[in-house]
Amino acid sequence: MNYEAQNARYVARVEEGLRALLPEAQAAWETGKIPEGLCQSMRYSLLAGGKRVRPVLMLATADMLHVDPQEALCPACAIEMIHTYSLIHDDLPGMDDDDLRRGKPTNHKVYGVGAAILAGDGLLNFAFECMLQNALRYPQHLQGHVRAIEAIAVRAGVTGMIAGQSIDLLYEHRQMDEAALSYVHQHKTADLLTAPLLAAACIAEADEHIMHALEAFGHSIGMAFQIQDDLLDIEGDAASLGKATGMDAERGKMTWPALYGVQRAHAMADALWTQAIASLEEFGDRAAYLRAFVQNLRARRA
């Protein structure tokens, strides 16, 4: 398997899917259409590029479990919409107050705070509209799609990503222990990396054994990804990252390097990447892409 070629195919499929689901607005006041200004703001952040990690994970897992790629594309794109809404809101003055995202001015810097809030709200709600409409196209797999939407909703919601973000905000400029830090990163980061894996498995009507293996995989890559992000904020290059570095310390945020030191944080991330690979053992050669995905993610510097 050529990982780079396969990854490029997945990313291209996601980009095409996103543009099809959220085309440019045709009219400002037409019933049933997204108002032009709102649509532009949503598209600005949604189509700003990036690695498309979460939707690619869903497409790769769907392939591994023999799910029709077209059936999985819409929920994969919806997860990217949810991820993008969280970034728009994360960048707002009331949260991290960032000026750059993926090397471009953040949404609120271009469209204003109010419009950015609505763009985030719009992407979150539109994601669920798209998933529900897609589920109705496949009545023979309707229960699996409903379970997939539930898996995504739970991990994006008030006991998932939003819960993690709320505790992260609560602890700014306050000492955080390992339990609190683990909670934040499990929910703020790992949950939305686990969601696409489980969503694909739900559509495939996979058994609980496969669900547990994929959940373990998602947890490991999510926690490792976050530790790596914390390290890149210290060791990374701002131009490569597309955002300012050193911001965690400036905001007084607790991170794995701050809690344990850089060397131990690297060791913890390495152990988690290894666990992620081990959790794929039962899938054999079918998980070749996911194994390569882990190695590629592990080596990232941006």
Buried (B, 14 or more C-beta within 10 A) or exposed (E): EEBEEBBEBBBEBBBEBBBEBBEEBEEEEEEEEBBBBBBBBBBBBBEBEBBBBBBBBBBBBBBBBEBEEEBBBBBBBBBBBBBBBBBBBBBBEEBBEBEBBBBBBBBBBBBEEEBBBBBBBBBBEBBBEBBBEBBEEBEEBEEBBBBBBEBBBBBBBEEBBBBBBBBBBEBEEEEBEEEBBBBBBBBBBBBBBBBBBBBBBBBBEBEEEBBEBBBBBBBBBBBBBBBBBBBBBBEBEBEEBBBEBEBBEEEEBBBBBBBBEBEEBBEBBEBBBBBBBEBBEEBEEEBBBBBBBBEEBBEBEE
